[in-house]
Amino acid sequence: MFLAISTTGAPERPATDLGHLLHKHPDNAQAFSTSYGKAHVFYPEASAERCTAALLLELDAVALVRRGRGKGRGGAPDAALAQYVNDRPYAASSLLAVALSSVFSSAMKGACRARPELPARPLPLRIEVPALPAGGGAALVRALFEPLGWAVSAEPVALDTEFPEWGDSRYVSLVLEGEQRLSDALRHLYVLLPVLDDAKHYWVSSDEVDKLLRAGEGWLSGHPEQELITSRYLARRSTLTRQAMERLELVRLAETDDSAVEEIDNAVDERTDTEPGAEPGTVAVIGAGTEEAPVPLAVRRREAIVAALRTTGAARVLDLGCGQGQLVQELLKDTRYTEIVGVDVSMRALTVAARRLGLDRMGERQSDRVTLVQGSLAYTDKRLKGYDAAVLSEVVEHLDLPRLPALEYAVFGSARPRTVIVTTPNVEYNVRWDTLPAGHVRHGDHRFEWTRAEFRTWAGEVAERHGYGVEFVPVGPDDPEVGPPTSCSGQSLAIFTLRDPDIKRKAGQAKGLARA
């Protein structure tokens, strides 16, 4: 099993810098033990103008059978001969990928202690793999490597050159050329060699998802063949594939939003979101010898939302920014809601919501009514169209103000449910929280908090732009000085009702505002 990596250079940037990057000196031939044999690294050529590093993996066929225990191609218990007569010692596969990650581990991580500036430098690379199994043929090889910036030559290998009428084998002779960082090139190979082979030599467990995401960082989330790559790399195990795809979607959303994944995947516990220092069920002394558990604001808000939804006659409801699924859980209790969709950008929140709802234990009739999907409200999503009502409960304050027009268009301009219910904290009420320092918002992830007048102005402008009417109803205790805890002009919950479903008068203006 053979792979060669070549680069060219000049006196001021010699090609032998490849040796620094690979942490293997061009003057030495080295051997490394692996689980299934020995990996040899040597340099067929090494000059300032051109340098080639070669990896030769020499397999122990007996060790492969003994340690494989039926895993990988030809390893089924009823295929005893195939355990010994197969392509494993010769064709690039997951065996070669593992050898790459072991022998060139520092290079794959982009680390070089001797020359720390080198890993970030793109090199003119040429990679040759003489025998590459390609389930899907040369077309699939090109579909996998070309989106990554490689010029690809994938020549089919004949079954037997003496008998051309037999046609081509499943193998190709691969040559990749392009300007790439060496660490990126190695990570491309580490993932895509076993994908093309489509048969791993070891049992695939949950830690393979982490390996895939580490090796695919920076390129897999945007690859057009992402789903195929993920499925094949994880040996077509549906549970692991789904887990990886969800995490990749989170990465894609973070990259699109120019944010860190941790900022996007920011599940918020509603207990600390709008009542600083308060816990549901806290006992309050009402009078001598009398104790009563006050109703948390989150519960009051949810009750108000449910009551408002009932008045609309909605049957199909979106909970946008559903968090940990409290509202979805409440709506499921009422059979009038035939379809409930919870949407959140945070996979952690959706995982908690799924556990809260008991989706894995839910009966078929009930499970048909509820769906949890990952998505960002800053982008239009065709999955959100056609619903009777949408709820944005304590969501808008988690976006940066410049992103609000995008959310506005995605919900009111694109999805266009018949009714939209919006709640957001009233910043004027914050002085009533004894545990909240002056000038602080109620939660660390709140990007802003509006006064009642500011919320009323925003709601009115949104309604006007998109053909909705808007009214306000109270939630929580109405303080005569600072209003209720959740924001509005003297009230707390905004209900938008679509006046004309076919309005187009300002759609272009709103879409342009969202883009801006």
C-alpha positions in Angstrom: 0.0 0.0 0.0 1.7 3.2 -1.2 1.2 7.0 -1.1 3.6 9.7 -2.2 3.5 13.4 -1.4 5.5 15.8 -3.6 6.2 19.5 -3.6 8.3 22.0 -5.5 10.4 24.9 -4.2 13.1 27.4 -4.8 16.3 28.3 -3.0 14.6 30.9 -0.8 11.7 28.4 0.0 13.3 24.9 -0.5 11.0 22.0 -1.2 12.8 20.1 1.6 10.7 22.1 4.0 8.4 19.2 3.5 10.7 17.3 5.9 10.2 19.9 8.6 6.4 19.7 8.2 6.3 15.9 8.3 8.8 15.7 11.1 10.8 13.1 9.1 14.3 14.0 7.9 14.8 13.4 4.1 18.2 11.7 4.7 16.7 8.9 6.9 14.5 6.0 6.0 12.3 5.2 9.0 10.0 2.4 10.0 7.0 2.5 12.4 5.1 -0.4 13.9 1.3 -0.4 13.5 -1.4 -2.8 14.7 -1.3 -4.7 11.4 2.2 -4.4 10.1 4.9 -1.8 9.5 4.8 1.7 8.0 8.0 2.9 6.1 8.7 6.5 5.4 11.4 7.5 2.9 12.3 10.2 0.4 12.8 9.1 -3.2 14.0 12.6 -4.0 14.9 15.6 -1.8 16.3 18.8 -3.3 15.6 22.5 -3.0 13.6 22.3 -6.3 11.6 19.1 -5.6 11.0 16.8 -2.7 8.9 13.6 -2.4 8.0 11.8 0.8 6.6 8.3 0.4 4.6 6.2 2.9 4.7 2.4 2.3 2.4 0.3 4.5 3.5 -3.3 4.7 0.7 -5.4 6.2 0.8 -8.7 8.1 -2.1 -10.6 6.5 -2.3 -13.1 9.4 -2.4 -10.3 12.0 -5.1 -8.6 9.9 -7.3 -11.8 10.1 -6.6 -12.4 13.8 -7.2 -8.9 14.9 -10.0 -8.1 12.4 -12.4 -10.8 13.7 -14.7 -10.5 10.8 -14.6 -6.7 10.4 -14.1 -5.1 7.0 -14.3 -6.4 3.5 -14.0 -10.2 3.1 -14.2 -10.8 6.9 -17.6 -12.4 7.2 -17.5 -15.8 9.0 -18.8 -17.6 5.9 -16.0 -16.2 3.7 -12.9 -17.9 5.2 -10.9 -17.8 2.0 -11.6 -14.1 1.5 -9.9 -13.4 4.8 -6.6 -14.4 3.2 -7.2 -13.5 -0.5 -8.2 -9.8 -0.6 -7.0 -6.4 -1.6 -6.2 -5.2 2.0 -2.3 -5.3 1.6 -2.4 -3.3 -1.6 -5.3 -0.9 -2.0 -5.5 2.4 0.0 -8.1 2.0 2.7 -8.9 2.9 6.3 -5.6 1.0 7.1 -3.6 3.6 5.2 -5.7 6.4 6.8 -4.9 5.2 10.3 -1.2 4.9 9.3 -1.2 8.5 8.1 -2.7 9.8 11.3 -0.2 7.8 13.3 3.0 8.5 11.4 2.2 12.1 10.4 0.2 13.1 13.5 2.0 16.4 14.1 1.7 17.4 10.4 -2.0 16.6 10.4 -2.5 18.8 13.4 -0.6 21.7 11.7 2.2 21.7 14.3 5.9 22.3 13.6 8.1 23.3 16.6 11.2 23.8 14.5 9.5 26.1 12.0 6.2 27.2 13.4 5.4 29.5 10.5 5.4 26.6 7.9 2.1 24.8 8.6 0.1 27.9 7.7 1.8 28.2 4.3 0.0 26.6 1.3 2.3 24.4 -0.8 2.2 23.3 -4.4 1.3 19.6 -3.6 1.1 16.5 -5.7 -0.3 13.4 -4.1 -0.2 10.0 -5.8 -2.1 6.9 -4.7 -1.5 4.1 -7.3 -4.3 1.8 -6.1 -7.4 3.4 -4.6 -10.6 1.4 -4.3 -13.4 3.7 -5.5 -17.0 2.6 -4.8 -18.7 5.0 -7.2 -15.9 5.2 -9.7 -13.8 8.1 -11.0 -16.8 10.4 -11.0 -17.2 10.0 -7.2 -13.5 10.6 -6.7 -13.8 13.9 -8.5 -17.0 14.8 -6.6 -15.2 14.3 -3.3 -11.9 16.0 -4.0 -12.6 18.8 -6.5 -14.8 20.9 -4.1 -11.7 21.0 -1.8 -9.6 22.7 -4.5 -7.8 19.7 -6.0 -7.2 19.1 -9.6 -8.1 15.4 -9.8 -6.8 12.6 -12.1 -8.5 9.3 -11.4 -7.6 6.8 -14.1 -9.5 3.5 -13.8 -7.2 0.4 -13.4 -8.0 -2.4 -15.8 -8.9 -5.8 -14.4 -6.2 -7.4 -16.5 -4.2 -5.5 -19.2 -3.9 -8.8 -21.1 -7.6 -9.1 -21.4 -9.0 -5.5 -22.0 -12.4 -6.9 -22.8 -12.8 -7.7 -19.1 -13.2 -4.0 -18.5 -12.1 -1.9 -15.6 -11.7 -2.9 -11.9 -13.1 -1.0 -9.0 -9.7 0.7 -8.5 -8.4 4.0 -9.8 -4.9 5.4 -9.9 -5.3 8.8 -8.2 -3.3 12.0 -8.6 -4.2 15.1 -6.7 -2.6 18.5 -7.5 -3.2 21.9 -5.9 -2.1 24.6 -3.6 -3.0 23.4 -0.1 -1.7 23.5 3.4 -0.2 20.1 4.2 -2.3 19.6 7.3 -5.5 20.1 5.2 -4.3 17.7 2.6 -3.6 15.0 5.1 -7.0 15.5 6.8 -8.7 15.2 3.4 -7.0 11.9 2.8 -7.7 10.7 6.3 -11.4 11.1 5.8 -11.9 10.4 2.1 -9.7 7.2 1.7 -12.0 5.1 3.9 -15.0 6.8 2.4 -14.1 5.7 -1.1 -13.1 2.2 0.1 -16.5 2.1 2.0 -15.3 -0.7 4.3 -13.5 0.1 7.6 -11.2 -2.5 9.1 -12.3 -1.9 12.7 -15.5 -1.5 14.7 -17.0 2.0 14.4 -18.1 3.4 17.7 -19.3 6.8 18.9 -15.8 8.2 19.2 -15.6 8.1 15.4 -17.9 11.0 15.2 -15.4 13.2 17.1 -12.6 11.9 14.8 -14.6 12.8 11.7 -15.4 16.3 13.0 -11.8 17.0 14.0 -10.5 15.9 10.7 -13.3 17.6 8.8 -12.9 21.0 10.6 -13.0 23.8 8.1 -14.2 21.9 5.1 -16.7 19.1 5.8 -19.6 21.3 7.0 -19.7 23.0 3.6 -18.9 20.0 1.3 -21.7 19.2 -1.2 -21.2 15.5 -0.5 -21.3 15.9 3.2 -24.1 13.4 3.8 -22.4 10.6 1.8 -19.0 11.3 3.4 -20.5 11.2 6.9 -22.5 8.0 6.2 -19.7 6.0 4.7 -17.0 7.2 7.1 -19.3 6.0 10.0 -19.9 2.6 8.3 -23.5 3.6 7.5 -24.5 3.5 11.1 -27.6 5.6 11.1 -27.5 6.8 14.7 -23.9 8.0 14.4 -24.6 9.5 11.0 -27.5 11.5 12.4 -25.5 12.7 15.4 -22.6 13.8 13.1 -24.9 15.6 10.7 -26.6 17.5 13.5 -23.2 18.7 14.8 -22.1 19.6 11.3 -25.2 21.7 10.8 -24.4 23.6 14.0 -20.9 24.2 12.7 -22.3 25.4 9.4 -24.7 27.8 11.1 -21.8 29.2 13.3 -19.6 29.7 10.3 -22.4 31.5 8.4 -23.1 33.7 11.4 -19.4 34.3 11.9 -19.8 33.1 15.5 -18.2 30.4 17.7 -20.1 27.1 18.0 -20.3 27.8 21.7 -22.1 31.1 21.1 -24.7 29.3 18.8 -25.2 26.3 20.9 -26.2 28.3 24.0 -29.1 26.4 25.6 -30.7 28.7 28.2 -32.6 27.4 31.2 -35.8 29.4 31.5 -35.5 29.5 35.3 -32.5 31.9 35.0 -33.5 33.6 31.8 -36.1 36.2 33.1 -36.1 35.9 36.9 -32.6 36.6 38.2 -32.0 34.7 41.4 -35.5 33.2 41.4 -36.1 29.4 41.2 -39.5 27.9 40.5 -41.1 26.8 43.6 -39.4 29.3 45.9 -41.4 29.7 49.1 -42.5 33.2 49.9 -43.8 34.3 53.3 -47.3 35.8 52.7 -48.3 36.3 56.3 -47.9 34.9 59.8 -47.9 31.1 59.6 -48.8 31.2 55.9 -46.5 30.1 53.1 -47.2 30.0 49.4 -45.1 29.1 46.3 -45.3 32.0 43.9 -46.0 31.3 40.3 -42.8 31.8 38.3 -42.9 34.4 35.5 -41.9 31.7 33.0 -45.1 29.7 33.8 -47.3 32.8 33.7 -45.8 33.7 30.3 -46.4 30.2 29.0 -50.0 30.2 30.2 -50.6 33.6 28.5 -49.1 32.2 25.2 -51.3 29.1 25.3 -54.4 31.2 26.0 -53.5 33.5 23.1 -53.0 30.6 20.8 -56.4 29.1 21.7 -58.1 32.4 20.6 -56.5 32.2 17.2 -57.9 28.7 16.4 -54.4 27.6 15.3 -53.9 23.8 14.8 -50.3 23.8 13.3 -47.9 25.8 15.5 -44.2 26.7 15.4 -42.2 27.3 18.6 -39.3 29.3 17.2 -36.4 29.2 19.7 -38.1 26.3 21.5 -35.2 25.9 24.0 -35.7 23.0 26.3 -39.3 22.2 25.0 -41.4 23.6 27.9 -44.0 25.2 25.6 -44.0 22.2 23.2 -44.7 20.0 26.1 -47.6 22.2 27.2 -49.1 22.3 23.7 -49.0 18.5 23.3 -51.5 18.2 26.2 -54.1 19.9 24.0 -55.4 17.7 21.1 -56.5 20.8 19.1 -52.9 21.2 18.1 -52.4 18.6 15.3 -48.8 19.6 14.5 -46.2 21.2 16.8 -42.7 22.0 15.5 -40.0 23.1 17.9 -37.1 24.9 16.2 -33.8 25.9 17.9 -30.2 26.5 16.8 -28.8 24.7 19.9 -28.5 21.0 19.7 -28.0 20.8 23.4 -31.4 22.5 23.9 -33.1 20.1 21.4 -31.5 17.1 23.1 -32.9 18.3 26.5 -36.3 18.9 24.8 -36.4 15.4 23.3 -35.7 13.9 26.8 -38.3 16.2 28.4 -40.9 15.1 25.9 -39.9 11.4 26.0 -39.8 11.3 22.2 -38.1 7.8 22.3 -41.0 6.4 24.4 -43.8 8.3 22.8 -46.6 6.4 21.1 -47.0 6.7 17.3 -50.1 8.9 17.4 -48.5 11.4 19.7 -45.1 11.4 18.1 -46.7 12.2 14.7 -47.8 15.5 16.2 -44.4 16.8 17.3 -41.1 17.5 15.5 -37.9 19.0 16.7 -35.6 20.6 14.1 -32.3 22.5 14.2 -32.3 25.8 12.4 -31.3 29.5 12.7 -34.0 32.1 12.7 -31.6 34.5 10.9 -32.2 32.6 7.6 -35.2 31.8 5.6 -36.3 28.2 5.9 -38.9 26.6 3.6 -39.7 24.1 6.4 -41.3 26.9 8.4 -43.9 27.9 5.7 -47.6 27.1 5.9 -48.2 27.1 9.6 -51.2 28.7 11.4 -49.1 30.3 14.2 -45.6 30.9 15.4 -44.3 31.8 18.8 -41.1 33.8 19.5 -41.0 33.6 23.3 -38.0 35.4 24.9 -36.0 34.9 21.6 -35.4 38.3 20.0 -33.2 39.5 22.8 -30.7 36.7 22.2 -29.8 38.2 18.7 -27.5 41.1 18.0 -29.6 44.1 17.0 -28.1 44.1 13.4 -29.4 40.6 13.0 -33.0 41.4 13.9 -34.0 42.5 10.3 -32.9 39.0 9.1 -35.1 37.3 11.7 -37.9 39.7 10.9 -37.9 38.7 7.2 -37.4 35.0 7.9 -40.5 34.9 10.1 -42.8 37.6 8.9 -41.7 37.9 5.3 -40.9 34.3 4.3 -42.6 31.9 6.7 -45.6 34.2 7.1 -47.7 32.3 9.6 -51.2 33.6 10.1 -50.4 34.6 13.7 -47.1 35.4 15.4 -46.8 35.8 19.2 -43.8 37.6 20.5 -42.6 38.2 24.1 -39.4 39.8 25.3 -38.2 41.2 28.7 -39.1 44.7 29.8 -35.8 46.3 30.8 -37.7 48.9 32.9 -38.8 46.2 35.3 -35.2 45.1 36.0 -35.0 47.5 39.0 -37.4 45.2 40.8 -34.9 42.3 40.8 -33.0 42.6 44.0 -30.3 40.2 42.8 -29.7 42.0 39.5 -26.9 44.7 39.5 -27.9 48.0 38.1 -27.3 48.3 34.4 -27.1 44.5 33.8 -29.4 42.5 31.6 -31.2 39.5 33.0 -29.1 36.8 31.3 -25.5 36.8 30.0 -26.7 35.8 26.5 -29.1 38.7 26.2 -27.7 41.1 23.6 -30.2 43.9 24.5 -33.4 44.5 26.5 -36.0 46.9 25.3 -38.1 49.5 27.1 -41.9 49.2 26.6 -41.8 52.0 24.1 -38.9 50.5 22.1 -40.7 47.2 21.9 -44.0 48.8 20.8 -42.2 50.8 18.1 -40.4 47.7 16.7 -43.6 45.7 16.7 -45.5 48.4 15.0 -42.9 48.8 12.2 -42.7 45.0 11.7 -46.5 44.8 11.4 -46.6 47.7 8.9 -43.8 46.3 6.7 -45.3 42.8 6.4 -49.1 43.4 6.4 -49.9 42.4 10.0 -52.0 44.0 12.7 -50.6 43.9 16.2 -52.2 44.0 19.7 -50.8 43.7 23.2 -52.0 41.8 26.2 -50.4 41.7 29.7 -48.4 38.9 31.4 -47.2 39.0 35.0 -47.8 41.7 37.6 -48.2 45.2 36.2 -46.1 47.5 38.2 -47.6 51.0 38.1 -44.1 52.6 37.7 -42.2 50.2 35.5 -44.8 48.0 33.9 -44.9 44.2 33.7 -41.7 42.1 33.6 -42.2 41.1 30.0 -42.1 44.0 27.6 -44.7 46.1 25.8 -46.3 49.5 26.1 -47.8 49.0 29.5 -48.5 45.4 28.6 -46.4 42.3 27.8 -47.3 40.0 24.9 -47.6 41.1 21.3 -49.9 39.2 19.0 -49.4 39.8 15.2 -52.3 38.8 12.9 -51.9 38.7 9.2 -54.3 41.1 7.5 -53.7 40.2 3.9 -51.9 36.8 3.2 -51.1 38.0 -0.3 -49.6 41.3 0.5 -46.5 42.1 -1.6 -46.4 45.8 -1.3 -43.3 46.0 0.9 -41.8 42.5 0.5 -38.9 43.7 -1.5 -38.2 46.5 0.9 -38.2 44.1 3.9 -36.0 41.6 2.1 -33.5 44.3 1.3 -33.5 45.4 4.9 -32.9 41.8 6.1 -29.9 41.6 3.7 -28.5 44.9 5.0 
